[in-house]
Amino acid sequence: MRELLNHFIDGAWVASEGGRRHEVINPATEAPCTVITLGTAEDVDHAVAAARTAFENFSRTSVADRLALLQRIIEAYKARIPDLAQAVSEEMGAPIGFATAAQVPSGLGHFMATAKALETFAFEQQLGRAKVVHEPIGVVAMITPWNWPLNQITAKVAPALAAGNTMILKPSEEAPACAAILAEIMEAAGVPAGVFNLVNGDGPGVGAALSAHPGVDMVSFTGSTRAGIAVAQAAATTVKRVHQELGGKAPNLVLEGADLGAVLPPTLTGVLANSGQSCIAPTRLLVHKTQKDAAVAVAKAMFEGAAVGDPTEMGQHIGPVVNRAQFEKIQSLIQSAIDEGATLVTGGTGRPDGRNSGYYVRPTVFADVTPEMRIWREEVFGPVATITDYDDAEEGVRLANDTVFGLSAAVSGDPAKAAEVAPRLRAGLVTINGWSPDSAAPFGGYKQSGNGREFGKFGLAEFMEVKTITGLPG
């Protein structure tokens, strides 16, 4: 079992001031795999002080220096890919092949995309007699989730660093080991002491302390809408910038006449990948009433063909969900759909056949799901898809937008027709015949899915202040 009992503050691994021991459970075995120390407000104070001190010099480094630093981080990251993949697989249940091919490379991709964006970013522009400049915002607190841990950590760390900020990261207590390895990567790459700090902890402890801290200039949070509201409320007293990527309930609007055998597998893959634990998974399948039965058949075959297996084994299978609480939430939502009259096509409650332990979920499809049902409204975060039929295009768009969330939406069918529908969908990301984002393009949500954008030059700009200077000599 890994022991990661110290925090990384001011360039050194230091003991917590009054923290308590926390065991991370391997979701495949239900046994502890890592132990950390949940930090305290005193640990946060220490980290913020280090970051504020480091900001004075780091904020004045040149773009060339920060580009060189990013390149060193990229090379150090590549050298630790096996270690990162092992940590992600053990702590959140991603099969080792998926962790190696998708989870870990997603984090590397953000460092690479940020470096490319930094090369061409316009830090200054002239507007009449005024000069407008972008400057680092200051000390940034980062609170990240467990489902794509490296993706969401590096989507914040890379642009914050590139902009000249200093930072304190609180990773999820469900998947902390990859963050500790990232701290080692930052140290190996020569990130100056105090620029990157890591304090382990939970939301009510370290998360709340960071959000309310007067020495923090910005909070960047990824997680549930419920937790995001708590972060925003805690941050409001100091009027700091709050940047959030929150929950999702993505529709997959399948256009009438679409070739279902061609367009459904790429999007339904998004519901199965990562055991359904993706905020942009297009889980609400909307099909024209004339194609409902055909859509049910395609989804049934695909989900029944999805293997569920041991994360330590190579293969195309999916693993368990992250923990007991998530498992029980998914079971409750599946049961609610049955109780509320949805048609169970395949799957259902309980573990897959042959699994008596571990937080494994049966790949599940429901048909005849209506907007009044819990499973239509709430984010499942498991390998569960729902099918709803519509009468005409107008109803299809209305149903797609019938959610408090707006992180992403998919449109499946003829690309030209889908391009006409895409502007009508109230979501920050609209994908046509697919479900994945682009690491160079902006990512973020409408409505209760958050505010602000990450990735590429748009993410870089989020971690800066904009200053106007007038009266400069000609």
VOPAGU-2260 file (C-alpha; in pm, 1 decimal, decimal comma):
REM VOPAGU-2260
SITE   aa  ch    i         X         Y         Z
SITE  MET   A    0       0,0       0,0       0,0
SITE  ARG   A    1     129,9     345,6     -91,6
SITE  GLU   A    2     195,3     583,2     195,8
SITE  LEU   A    3     164,4     947,5      89,4
SITE  LEU   A    4     137,9    1109,3     429,7
SITE  ASN   A    5     306,1    1442,8     353,3
SITE  HIS   A    6     199,8    1748,5     156,1
SITE  PHE   A    7     422,1    1914,2    -105,8
SITE  ILE   A    8     466,1    2275,9       4,2
SITE  ASP   A    9     734,3    2528,3     -90,3
SITE  GLY   A   10     936,7    2269,2    -279,0
SITE  ALA   A   11     947,8    2008,0      -0,5
SITE  TRP   A   12     742,9    1718,1     134,2
SITE  VAL   A   13     622,8    1829,2     477,5
SITE  ALA   A   14     413,9    1674,9     753,2
SITE  SER   A   15      57,8    1793,9     807,3
SITE  GLU   A   16     -27,1    2024,9    1094,8
SITE  GLY   A   17    -302,4    1829,6    1268,5
SITE  GLY   A   18    -427,7    1626,2     972,7
SITE  ARG   A   19    -585,5    1281,8     993,5
SITE  ARG   A   20    -516,2     954,2     817,0
SITE  HIS   A   21    -734,3     855,1     519,3
SITE  GLU   A   22    -728,9     523,8     333,5
SITE  VAL   A   23    -803,0     514,8     -39,9
SITE  ILE   A   24    -996,5     201,8    -139,5
SITE  ASN   A   25    -920,8       5,9    -455,4
SITE  PRO   A   26   -1269,4     -25,9    -612,1
SITE  ALA   A   27   -1190,5    -361,3    -770,1
SITE  THR   A   28   -1079,5    -531,2    -448,8
SITE  GLU   A   29   -1249,9    -312,6    -183,8
SITE  ALA   A   30    -915,6    -310,5       1,7
SITE  PRO   A   31    -697,8      -8,6      86,3
SITE  CYS   A   32    -434,4      75,9    -174,8
SITE  THR   A   33    -309,2     419,0     -66,2
SITE  VAL   A   34    -303,4     614,5     256,9
SITE  ILE   A   35    -283,6     995,1     272,5
SITE  THR   A   36    -321,4    1265,4     533,9
SITE  LEU   A   37    -627,9    1484,8     503,6
SITE  GLY   A   38    -491,7    1833,2     555,8
SITE  THR   A   39    -608,0    2121,0     771,6
SITE  ALA   A   40    -660,9    2496,9     751,7
SITE  GLU   A   41    -309,0    2535,8     895,0
SITE  ASP   A   42    -167,2    2334,5     603,5
SITE  VAL   A   43    -358,2    2559,9     364,1
SITE  ASP   A   44    -215,9    2869,6     534,6
SITE  HIS   A   45     136,5    2730,8     491,4
SITE  ALA   A   46      80,3    2655,2     122,6
SITE  VAL   A   47     -80,7    2991,8      48,2
SITE  ALA   A   48     207,2    3175,5     214,5
SITE  ALA   A   49     457,0    2981,0       3,3
SITE  ALA   A   50     262,8    3051,6    -314,9
SITE  ARG   A   51     232,4    3423,9    -239,0
SITE  THR   A   52     605,1    3452,5    -178,0
SITE  ALA   A   53     691,7    3262,6    -496,2
SITE  PHE   A   54     452,7    3474,0    -703,3
SITE  GLU   A   55     668,8    3784,6    -669,5
SITE  ASN   A   56     944,3    3634,6    -883,3
SITE  PHE   A   57     761,1    3376,0   -1092,0
SITE  SER   A   58     504,4    3627,0   -1220,0
SITE  ARG   A   59     788,9    3823,2   -1376,7
SITE  THR   A   60     948,6    3533,6   -1563,8
SITE  SER   A   61     959,3    3559,4   -1942,2
SITE  VAL   A   62     739,7    3366,4   -2182,8
SITE  ALA   A   63    1053,9    3195,1   -2312,2
SITE  ASP   A   64    1142,4    3079,2   -1960,9
SITE  ARG   A   65     792,5    2943,0   -1900,2
SITE  LEU   A   66     791,6    2766,9   -2236,7
SITE  ALA   A   67    1120,2    2599,7   -2148,4
SITE  LEU   A   68     974,8    2497,1   -1812,9
SITE  LEU   A   69     668,4    2343,8   -1980,1
SITE  GLN   A   70     891,8    2144,8   -2214,0
SITE  ARG   A   71    1089,3    2007,2   -1919,8
SITE  ILE   A   72     762,6    1910,6   -1748,8
SITE  ILE   A   73     647,3    1734,0   -2065,6
SITE  GLU   A   74     965,1    1525,2   -2080,6
SITE  ALA   A   75     951,7    1442,3   -1708,8
SITE  TYR   A   76     583,2    1347,3   -1744,4
SITE  LYS   A   77     658,5    1107,0   -2030,1
SITE  ALA   A   78     912,3     927,9   -1813,0
SITE  ARG   A   79     649,5     860,9   -1544,5
SITE  ILE   A   80     362,9     737,4   -1766,7
SITE  PRO   A   81     375,1     376,9   -1632,2
SITE  ASP   A   82     368,6     499,1   -1270,8
SITE  LEU   A   83      81,7     739,2   -1340,7
SITE  ALA   A   84    -121,5     470,4   -1518,6
SITE  GLN   A   85     -74,2     225,5   -1232,7
SITE  ALA   A   86    -188,4     483,1    -977,7
SITE  VAL   A   87    -500,4     579,1   -1173,0
SITE  SER   A   88    -591,3     215,3   -1235,5
SITE  GLU   A   89    -559,8     112,9    -871,5
SITE  GLU   A   90    -736,4     410,6    -717,7
SITE  MET   A   91   -1030,2     478,6    -949,2
SITE  GLY   A   92   -1065,9     146,4   -1129,5
SITE  ALA   A   93    -970,8     231,7   -1486,9
SITE  PRO   A   94    -843,5     -78,8   -1669,7
SITE  ILE   A   95    -467,0     -52,6   -1705,6
SITE  GLY   A   96    -488,3     -41,1   -2085,5
SITE  PHE   A   97    -737,5     245,3   -2075,0
SITE  ALA   A   98    -534,6     426,1   -1809,3
SITE  THR   A   99    -222,3     397,7   -2026,0
SITE  ALA   A  100    -388,9     484,8   -2356,5
SITE  ALA   A  101    -639,2     750,6   -2247,7
SITE  GLN   A  102    -628,8     865,7   -1885,9
SITE  VAL   A  103    -259,7     948,6   -1861,5
SITE  PRO   A  104    -212,5    1085,1   -2217,3
SITE  SER   A  105    -500,8    1327,1   -2162,0
SITE  GLY   A  106    -291,2    1498,9   -1895,9
SITE  LEU   A  107      15,4    1511,7   -2117,9
SITE  GLY   A  108    -200,1    1657,5   -2395,0
SITE  HIS   A  109    -290,0    1961,6   -2184,6
SITE  PHE   A  110      72,9    2047,0   -2118,3
SITE  MET   A  111     147,4    2016,5   -2489,7
SITE  ALA   A  112    -158,5    2217,1   -2599,3
SITE  THR   A  113     -82,2    2487,6   -2343,2
SITE  ALA   A  114     277,7    2517,6   -2460,1
SITE  LYS   A  115     154,5    2561,8   -2816,1
SITE  ALA   A  116     -98,7    2824,2   -2706,8
SITE  LEU   A  117     164,1    3012,3   -2505,8
SITE  GLU   A  118     391,5    3041,7   -2809,3
SITE  THR   A  119     141,1    3263,2   -2991,7
SITE  PHE   A  120     -62,8    3419,5   -2709,9
SITE  ALA   A  121    -104,2    3796,9   -2746,0
SITE  PHE   A  122     -16,5    3934,7   -2403,1
SITE  GLU   A  123     -43,1    4295,4   -2526,4
SITE  GLN   A  124    -252,4    4486,4   -2776,9
SITE  GLN   A  125    -298,0    4851,2   -2863,3
SITE  LEU   A  126    -652,5    4993,1   -2862,9
SITE  GLY   A  127    -635,3    5354,6   -2970,6
SITE  ARG   A  128    -425,3    5534,2   -2709,5
SITE  ALA   A  129    -459,9    5252,9   -2456,0
SITE  LYS   A  130    -243,6    4947,4   -2415,1
SITE  VAL   A  131    -424,6    4637,5   -2292,9
SITE  VAL   A  132    -212,3    4372,9   -2122,3
SITE  HIS   A  133    -272,5    4026,4   -1980,8
SITE  GLU   A  134    -108,4    3959,5   -1645,0
SITE  PRO   A  135    -104,4    3658,3   -1410,4
SITE  ILE   A  136    -392,2    3666,1   -1164,6
SITE  GLY   A  137    -192,5    3558,8    -859,4
SITE  VAL   A  138    -235,3    3256,0    -631,3
SITE  VAL   A  139    -473,3    2996,9    -775,5
SITE  ALA   A  140    -645,3    2724,9    -572,6
SITE  MET   A  141    -733,8    2414,8    -772,7
SITE  ILE   A  142    -988,1    2157,7    -657,1
SITE  THR   A  143   -1015,1    1854,3    -884,2
SITE  PRO   A  144   -1221,0    1531,7    -908,1
SITE  TRP   A  145   -1137,7    1164,6    -940,4
SITE  ASN   A  146   -1299,1    1054,7   -1268,8
SITE  TRP   A  147   -1030,9    1182,3   -1511,2
SITE  PRO   A  148    -784,5    1293,0   -1244,3
SITE  LEU   A  149    -483,1    1386,1   -1456,0
SITE  ASN   A  150    -692,4    1541,1   -1730,7
SITE  GLN   A  151    -861,7    1776,6   -1489,6
SITE  ILE   A  152    -551,4    1852,8   -1284,6
SITE  THR   A  153    -335,1    1941,0   -1583,6
SITE  ALA   A  154    -613,6    2140,2   -1753,6
SITE  LYS   A  155    -564,3    2381,8   -1461,5
SITE  VAL   A  156    -196,6    2345,2   -1369,8
SITE  ALA   A  157     -62,6    2386,6   -1724,8
SITE  PRO   A  158    -234,4    2718,2   -1812,5
SITE  ALA   A  159    -192,9    2861,6   -1462,3
SITE  LEU   A  160     179,3    2791,8   -1480,2
SITE  ALA   A  161     205,3    2922,2   -1838,1
SITE  ALA   A  162      35,0    3247,2   -1733,3
SITE  GLY   A  163     286,7    3305,4   -1453,1
SITE  ASN   A  164      68,8    3214,9   -1154,2
SITE  THR   A  165     149,5    3012,3    -846,0
SITE  MET   A  166     -89,3    2747,5    -720,0
SITE  ILE   A  167    -217,3    2509,2    -454,3
SITE  LEU   A  168    -371,8    2184,4    -577,9
SITE  LYS   A  169    -621,6    1983,6    -374,6
SITE  PRO   A  170    -676,1    1662,2    -571,4
SITE  SER   A  171    -961,3    1425,8    -497,7
SITE  GLU   A  172    -901,6    1216,7    -188,4
SITE  GLU   A  173   -1032,5     923,0    -397,2
SITE  ALA   A  174    -742,0     943,3    -646,2
SITE  PRO   A  175    -447,6    1129,4    -488,8
SITE  ALA   A  176    -147,6     920,8    -596,2
SITE  CYS   A  177    -124,2    1054,5    -951,1
SITE  ALA   A  178    -118,9    1408,9    -808,9
SITE  ALA   A  179     171,4    1313,6    -581,4
SITE  ILE   A  180     357,6    1174,9    -882,2
SITE  LEU   A  181     283,4    1498,4   -1066,8
SITE  ALA   A  182     442,7    1690,5    -778,1
SITE  GLU   A  183     753,6    1475,3    -825,3
SITE  ILE   A  184     742,2    1554,5   -1197,4
SITE  MET   A  185     722,9    1927,4   -1126,5
SITE  GLU   A  186    1016,8    1903,8    -887,7
SITE  ALA   A  187    1222,6    1703,8   -1139,0
SITE  ALA   A  188    1147,7    1960,9   -1410,3
SITE  GLY   A  189    1279,3    2245,0   -1194,7
SITE  VAL   A  190     957,2    2424,2   -1107,9
SITE  PRO   A  191    1069,0    2684,2    -848,3
SITE  ALA   A  192     979,4    2622,1    -485,0
SITE  GLY   A  193     638,1    2755,7    -390,6
SITE  VAL   A  194     507,3    2777,5    -747,9
SITE  PHE   A  195     332,4    2438,5    -731,2
SITE  ASN   A  196     198,9    2319,7    -395,6
SITE  LEU   A  197      -5,4    2008,5    -316,2
SITE  VAL   A  198    -227,8    1976,4      -8,7
SITE  ASN   A  199    -433,0    1659,2      21,9
SITE  GLY   A  200    -770,3    1682,2     189,5
SITE  ASP   A  201   -1145,6    1662,7     156,4
SITE  GLY   A  202   -1394,8    1925,0      44,4
SITE  PRO   A  203   -1525,4    2038,5     384,8
SITE  GLY   A  204   -1169,3    2070,8     515,6
SITE  VAL   A  205    -906,5    2177,9     265,3
SITE  GLY   A  206   -1149,3    2264,0     -15,8
SITE  ALA   A  207   -1349,2    2504,4     198,4
SITE  ALA   A  208   -1033,5    2659,4     349,1
SITE  LEU   A  209    -886,3    2725,9       4,3
SITE  SER   A  210   -1212,5    2868,0    -130,8
SITE  ALA   A  211   -1248,6    3118,5     154,3
SITE  HIS   A  212    -880,9    3204,9     198,3
SITE  PRO   A  213    -807,5    3577,7     159,3
SITE  GLY   A  214    -462,5    3496,2      17,8
SITE  VAL   A  215    -610,5    3306,3    -277,6
SITE  ASP   A  216    -691,8    3515,8    -584,7
SITE  MET   A  217    -880,7    3253,8    -786,7
SITE  VAL   A  218   -1045,0    2916,3    -732,6
SITE  SER   A  219   -1067,9    2674,9   -1024,9
SITE  PHE   A  220   -1302,3    2388,5    -942,5
SITE  THR   A  221   -1415,8    2078,6   -1129,7
SITE  GLY   A  222   -1678,8    1855,0    -972,0
SITE  SER   A  223   -2046,7    1829,1    -896,9
SITE  THR   A  224   -2283,0    2123,7    -922,1
SITE  ARG   A  225   -2370,3    2081,8    -553,9
SITE  ALA   A  226   -2006,3    2111,6    -449,2
SITE  GLY   A  227   -1949,2    2393,8    -696,7
SITE  ILE   A  228   -2220,6    2600,5    -531,8
SITE  ALA   A  229   -2050,9    2550,1    -193,1
SITE  VAL   A  230   -1717,2    2663,2    -338,4
SITE  ALA   A  231   -1874,3    2975,0    -489,5
SITE  GLN   A  232   -2047,2    3062,9    -164,1
SITE  ALA   A  233   -1724,4    3024,7      34,5
SITE  ALA   A  234   -1533,1    3232,8    -218,9
SITE  ALA   A  235   -1790,0    3513,3    -230,8
SITE  THR   A  236   -1675,7    3676,8      92,9
SITE  THR   A  237   -1338,2    3762,5     -60,9
SITE  VAL   A  238   -1475,1    3836,5    -411,4
SITE  LYS   A  239   -1214,5    3613,3    -575,5
SITE  ARG   A  240   -1257,3    3478,6    -925,4
SITE  VAL   A  241   -1438,5    3143,6    -934,8
SITE  HIS   A  242   -1392,3    2920,4   -1237,4
SITE  GLN   A  243   -1608,4    2606,9   -1250,8
SITE  GLU   A  244   -1666,0    2298,5   -1463,8
SITE  LEU   A  245   -1961,0    2118,1   -1308,2
SITE  GLY   A  246   -2211,0    1840,9   -1378,8
SITE  GLY   A  247   -2357,5    1727,2   -1708,9
SITE  LYS   A  248   -2645,5    1530,1   -1853,0
SITE  ALA   A  249   -2558,9    1524,4   -2220,3
SITE  PRO   A  250   -2817,4    1443,0   -2487,0
SITE  ASN   A  251   -2739,1    1251,3   -2803,3
SITE  LEU   A  252   -2990,5    1385,0   -3055,8
SITE  VAL   A  253   -3009,5    1131,1   -3338,0
SITE  LEU   A  254   -3152,1    1294,2   -3648,3
SITE  GLU   A  255   -3437,7    1129,1   -3834,5
SITE  GLY   A  256   -3314,5     888,5   -4099,1
SITE  ALA   A  257   -2964,7     850,6   -3952,3
SITE  ASP   A  258   -2774,3     529,6   -4021,4
SITE  LEU   A  259   -2797,2     395,9   -3666,0
SITE  GLY   A  260   -2545,5     119,0   -3717,7
SITE  ALA   A  261   -2287,7     379,4   -3818,3
SITE  VAL   A  262   -2360,4     672,9   -3586,0
SITE  LEU   A  263   -2461,1     509,9   -3258,4
SITE  PRO   A  264   -2148,7     306,9   -3172,2
SITE  PRO   A  265   -1913,5     610,4   -3160,7
SITE  THR   A  266   -2142,8     797,3   -2922,0
SITE  LEU   A  267   -2254,9     502,1   -2711,3
SITE  THR   A  268   -1885,3     430,9   -2658,4
SITE  GLY   A  269   -1883,1     754,0   -2461,2
SITE  VAL   A  270   -2139,0     609,6   -2219,0
SITE  LEU   A  271   -1933,3     294,1   -2163,8
SITE  ALA   A  272   -1582,2     441,4   -2164,1
SITE  ASN   A  273   -1435,1     496,9   -1818,4
SITE  SER   A  274   -1729,9     295,4   -1681,8
SITE  GLY   A  275   -1956,1     588,0   -1769,4
SITE  GLN   A  276   -1769,3     823,0   -1535,5
SITE  SER   A  277   -1733,8    1111,6   -1781,4
SITE  CYS   A  278   -1915,2    1442,2   -1741,4
SITE  ILE   A  279   -1969,5    1466,4   -2118,5
SITE  ALA   A  280   -2098,4    1111,3   -2168,6
SITE  PRO   A  281   -2394,9    1139,7   -2413,1
SITE  THR   A  282   -2628,0     929,8   -2199,7
SITE  ARG   A  283   -2971,5    1060,9   -2312,2
SITE  LEU   A  284   -3031,9     901,3   -2651,6
SITE  LEU   A  285   -3308,4    1083,6   -2842,1
SITE  VAL   A  286   -3435,2     907,4   -3155,2
SITE  HIS   A  287   -3718,9     964,3   -3398,2
SITE  LYS   A  288   -4022,3     748,5   -3318,4
SITE  THR   A  289   -3984,8     561,0   -3649,8
SITE  GLN   A  290   -3635,3     444,0   -3545,8
SITE  LYS   A  291   -3694,1     370,0   -3179,9
SITE  ASP   A  292   -3697,5      -9,3   -3211,8
SITE  ALA   A  293   -3386,3      -8,4   -3429,0
SITE  ALA   A  294   -3204,8     216,2   -3180,7
SITE  VAL   A  295   -3303,3     -13,0   -2893,5
SITE  ALA   A  296   -3160,5    -310,5   -3083,4
SITE  VAL   A  297   -2827,9    -138,6   -3154,9
SITE  ALA   A  298   -2787,2     -19,1   -2795,0
SITE  LYS   A  299   -2888,3    -358,1   -2653,6
SITE  ALA   A  300   -2633,7    -543,6   -2864,1
SITE  MET   A  301   -2356,9    -299,4   -2782,7
SITE  PHE   A  302   -2414,0    -292,2   -2405,9
SITE  GLU   A  303   -2458,1    -668,8   -2382,5
SITE  GLY   A  304   -2130,4    -703,7   -2571,3
SITE  ALA   A  305   -1944,3    -476,1   -2329,6
SITE  ALA   A  306   -1721,5    -684,9   -2104,7
SITE  VAL   A  307   -1669,8    -589,6   -1741,0
SITE  GLY   A  308   -1343,3    -705,9   -1591,2
SITE  ASP   A  309   -1038,9    -673,4   -1368,1
SITE  PRO   A  310    -859,3    -337,8   -1407,8
SITE  THR   A  311    -520,5    -509,8   -1375,5
SITE  GLU   A  312    -579,5    -707,4   -1695,0
SITE  MET   A  313    -519,7    -573,0   -2043,7
SITE  GLY   A  314    -819,2    -565,8   -2276,8
SITE  GLN   A  315   -1115,3    -364,9   -2401,8
SITE  HIS   A  316   -1331,7    -422,7   -2093,9
SITE  ILE   A  317   -1456,8    -161,7   -1847,8
SITE  GLY   A  318   -1373,9    -167,4   -1478,0
SITE  PRO   A  319   -1562,1     -85,4   -1157,9
SITE  VAL   A  320   -1691,1     256,7   -1058,7
SITE  VAL   A  321   -1482,5     450,8    -811,3
SITE  ASN   A  322   -1632,6     371,2    -470,6
SITE  ARG   A  323   -1921,6     228,1    -270,5
SITE  ALA   A  324   -2110,8     558,4    -255,0
SITE  GLN   A  325   -2101,1     591,2    -634,2
SITE  PHE   A  326   -2203,3     226,8    -677,6
SITE  GLU   A  327   -2501,4     269,6    -447,4
SITE  LYS   A  328   -2608,2     593,2    -618,0
SITE  ILE   A  329   -2608,8     419,0    -957,2
SITE  GLN   A  330   -2804,4     125,0    -818,1
SITE  SER   A  331   -3060,8     368,1    -676,7
SITE  LEU   A  332   -3102,5     546,3   -1009,2
SITE  ILE   A  333   -3139,0     219,3   -1199,7
SITE  GLN   A  334   -3403,3     102,2    -952,6
SITE  SER   A  335   -3583,2     437,9    -975,0
SITE  ALA   A  336   -3613,8     402,1   -1352,3
SITE  ILE   A  337   -3765,5      56,0   -1310,3
SITE  ASP   A  338   -4005,1     182,2   -1044,0
SITE  GLU   A  339   -4108,5     482,9   -1253,7
SITE  GLY   A  340   -4201,5     275,0   -1557,0
SITE  ALA   A  341   -3903,5     281,8   -1790,7
SITE  THR   A  342   -3847,4     -31,0   -1999,8
SITE  LEU   A  343   -3534,7    -219,6   -1895,5
SITE  VAL   A  344   -3367,7    -328,0   -2220,5
SITE  THR   A  345   -3058,2    -486,6   -2069,3
SITE  GLY   A  346   -2857,5    -477,5   -1747,9
SITE  GLY   A  347   -3026,0    -368,0   -1427,1
SITE  THR   A  348   -2936,7    -362,4   -1061,4
SITE  GLY   A  349   -2665,3    -568,9    -896,7
SITE  ARG   A  350   -2319,4    -670,1   -1009,0
SITE  PRO   A  351   -2248,1    -840,7   -1341,0
SITE  ASP   A  352   -2257,7   -1220,2   -1343,9
SITE  GLY   A  353   -1953,3   -1372,8   -1181,0
SITE  ARG   A  354   -1872,0   -1064,8    -972,0
SITE  ASN   A  355   -1938,3   -1100,3    -600,1
SITE  SER   A  356   -1722,5    -808,6    -484,9
SITE  GLY   A  357   -1586,6    -484,4    -621,7
SITE  TYR   A  358   -1794,8    -186,8    -733,6
SITE  TYR   A  359   -1883,1    -329,3   -1074,0
SITE  VAL   A  360   -2200,2    -208,0   -1248,8
SITE  ARG   A  361   -2395,9    -393,6   -1515,7
SITE  PRO   A  362   -2397,6    -199,5   -1847,1
SITE  THR   A  363   -2762,2     -91,1   -1859,2
SITE  VAL   A  364   -3002,0      48,0   -2119,7
SITE  PHE   A  365   -3352,9     181,1   -2059,9
SITE  ALA   A  366   -3615,5     267,5   -2319,9
SITE  ASP   A  367   -3935,1     474,7   -2281,5
SITE  VAL   A  368   -3765,0     720,7   -2046,5
SITE  THR   A  369   -3957,4    1044,7   -1994,1
SITE  PRO   A  370   -3855,1    1385,1   -1855,2
SITE  GLU   A  371   -4042,9    1323,2   -1530,1
SITE  MET   A  372   -3808,6    1040,2   -1430,2
SITE  ARG   A  373   -3510,7    1078,6   -1197,7
SITE  ILE   A  374   -3283,3     905,6   -1445,4
SITE  TRP   A  375   -3362,9    1174,4   -1704,5
SITE  ARG   A  376   -3277,5    1456,6   -1464,1
SITE  GLU   A  377   -2985,1    1330,4   -1255,7
SITE  GLU   A  378   -2630,6    1257,0   -1364,7
SITE  VAL   A  379   -2580,3     879,9   -1327,7
SITE  PHE   A  380   -2202,5     867,0   -1377,1
SITE  GLY   A  381   -2210,6     499,0   -1465,5
SITE  PRO   A  382   -2247,4     279,6   -1777,8
SITE  VAL   A  383   -2618,9     355,6   -1818,3
SITE  ALA   A  384   -2793,0     488,8   -2130,9
SITE  THR   A  385   -3155,3     595,3   -2173,0
SITE  ILE   A  386   -3364,4     605,4   -2491,7
SITE  THR   A  387   -3647,5     851,3   -2555,0
SITE  ASP   A  388   -3831,1     893,1   -2885,2
SITE  TYR   A  389   -3950,4    1221,6   -3036,4
SITE  ASP   A  390   -4212,8    1313,8   -3296,6
SITE  ASP   A  391   -4035,5    1582,1   -3498,5
SITE  ALA   A  392   -3717,2    1789,3   -3507,0
SITE  GLU   A  393   -3860,7    2065,3   -3290,2
SITE  GLU   A  394   -3947,6    1821,1   -3014,0
SITE  GLY   A  395   -3605,3    1660,2   -3045,7
SITE  VAL   A  396   -3428,7    1992,0   -2985,3
SITE  ARG   A  397   -3664,4    2076,9   -2699,1
SITE  LEU   A  398   -3595,3    1743,8   -2528,6
SITE  ALA   A  399   -3220,8    1781,8   -2580,5
SITE  ASN   A  400   -3229,6    2117,7   -2403,5
SITE  ASP   A  401   -3461,3    1994,9   -2126,6
SITE  THR   A  402   -3197,2    1982,5   -1854,6
SITE  VAL   A  403   -3050,0    2219,3   -1597,1
SITE  PHE   A  404   -2707,1    2122,8   -1731,0
SITE  GLY   A  405   -2530,4    2239,6   -2044,1
SITE  LEU   A  406   -2180,5    2096,3   -2055,3
SITE  SER   A  407   -2204,3    1904,1   -2379,7
SITE  ALA   A  408   -2443,6    1766,1   -2639,9
SITE  ALA   A  409   -2404,2    1526,5   -2930,4
SITE  VAL   A  410   -2583,6    1528,1   -3265,4
SITE  SER   A  411   -2578,0    1210,1   -3468,8
SITE  GLY   A  412   -2666,0    1177,5   -3835,5
SITE  ASP   A  413   -2591,8    1363,0   -4157,3
SITE  PRO   A  414   -2314,5    1616,1   -4074,2
SITE  ALA   A  415   -2470,0    1892,7   -4285,3
SITE  LYS   A  416   -2805,0    1857,0   -4110,7
SITE  ALA   A  417   -2633,5    1826,9   -3773,3
SITE  ALA   A  418   -2448,2    2152,1   -3838,7
SITE  GLU   A  419   -2785,1    2327,6   -3870,9
SITE  VAL   A  420   -2903,9    2186,9   -3537,1
SITE  ALA   A  421   -2583,9    2245,9   -3337,3
SITE  PRO   A  422   -2638,4    2621,7   -3278,1
SITE  ARG   A  423   -2976,4    2547,6   -3118,2
SITE  LEU   A  424   -2833,2    2323,5   -2845,4
SITE  ARG   A  425   -2763,2    2497,8   -2515,9
SITE  ALA   A  426   -2427,3    2343,7   -2433,3
SITE  GLY   A  427   -2066,3    2456,8   -2426,8
SITE  LEU   A  428   -1951,9    2162,6   -2640,3
SITE  VAL   A  429   -2150,1    2019,3   -2931,2
SITE  THR   A  430   -2004,2    1714,2   -3102,4
SITE  ILE   A  431   -2122,9    1573,7   -3434,3
SITE  ASN   A  432   -2106,1    1193,8   -3465,0
SITE  GLY   A  433   -1870,2    1171,4   -3167,9
SITE  TRP   A  434   -1834,2    1272,1   -2803,7
SITE  SER   A  435   -1475,4    1379,7   -2731,5
SITE  PRO   A  436   -1350,9    1737,3   -2683,9
SITE  ASP   A  437   -1046,4    1896,3   -2849,0
SITE  SER   A  438    -764,2    1993,3   -2610,8
SITE  ALA   A  439    -692,0    2308,6   -2814,2
SITE  ALA   A  440   -1054,0    2430,0   -2820,1
SITE  PRO   A  441   -1248,9    2585,6   -2529,0
SITE  PHE   A  442   -1422,5    2348,9   -2288,3
SITE  GLY   A  443   -1686,7    2449,4   -2034,9
SITE  GLY   A  444   -2058,0    2465,7   -1971,9
SITE  TYR   A  445   -2379,7    2661,7   -1994,8
SITE  LYS   A  446   -2639,5    2681,8   -1716,5
SITE  GLN   A  447   -2561,0    2470,7   -1407,2
SITE  SER   A  448   -2261,3    2312,4   -1577,3
SITE  GLY   A  449   -2043,7    2602,7   -1472,8
SITE  ASN   A  450   -1871,6    2913,2   -1599,7
SITE  GLY   A  451   -1541,5    2992,6   -1763,5
SITE  ARG   A  452   -1348,8    2784,0   -2014,4
SITE  GLU   A  453   -1050,7    2550,7   -2008,3
SITE  PHE   A  454    -808,1    2417,7   -2275,2
SITE  GLY   A  455    -573,4    2593,3   -2516,4
SITE  LYS   A  456    -556,2    2971,8   -2545,5
SITE  PHE   A  457    -901,4    3011,9   -2389,3
SITE  GLY   A  458    -790,4    2829,1   -2076,9
SITE  LEU   A  459    -472,1    3034,7   -2068,4
SITE  ALA   A  460    -671,1    3358,8   -2073,8
SITE  GLU   A  461    -889,4    3240,6   -1782,8
SITE  PHE   A  462    -588,2    3247,7   -1549,8
SITE  MET   A  463    -502,6    3611,0   -1623,2
SITE  GLU   A  464    -620,4    3957,4   -1534,2
SITE  VAL   A  465    -669,5    4219,4   -1807,2
SITE  LYS   A  466    -519,9    4562,7   -1742,6
SITE  THR   A  467    -563,5    4884,2   -1939,4
SITE  ILE   A  468    -276,9    5135,2   -1938,1
SITE  THR   A  469    -332,2    5488,7   -2071,0
SITE  GLY   A  470    -112,7    5796,5   -2092,1
SITE  LEU   A  471     195,4    5608,1   -2205,3
SITE  PRO   A  472     462,5    5814,9   -2382,8
SITE  GLY   A  473     428,7    5811,8   -2760,8
